[in-house]
C-alpha cells in the first residue's frame, strides 16, 4: 500500500485551507515550519560531514534555499486553494 509522504499531505492541507478561507497569515508560516521540520533533519547528516572538511558554507546556503523553497511551495499551494475557491464560487 502506497502511503503519501508527509510533505505531500501538508501541501494538500494548505491548499484545502486556502479553499476553506483560512487566513494565509496563519497557514503559510505553519506550513513552512512543517516542511522545514521534515527537510532540516536530512541536512544534519551533511552538517557533520561538512564540518569535518570545512565546507559549512555550502550546507548553510543549501539550508537557506530550502527555507525559501518551502515558503514558496506553501504559498503556491495556498494560492491554488484560493483560486479554486474563486472558481467554484463563480459557478
TAVEN-V109591 format. One record per pair of residues at least 24 apart in sequence whose C-alpha atoms are under 6 Angstrom apart, sorted by the first residue. I is the first residue (numbers start at 0). J is the second residue. Records with the same first field share a line. If there is no record, write none. Layout:
I = J + J
This chain:
10 = 76
13 = 77
14 = 76 + 77 + 80
15 = 80
17 = 77 + 80 + 81
18 = 80 + 81 + 84
27 = 73 + 74
31 = 69 + 70
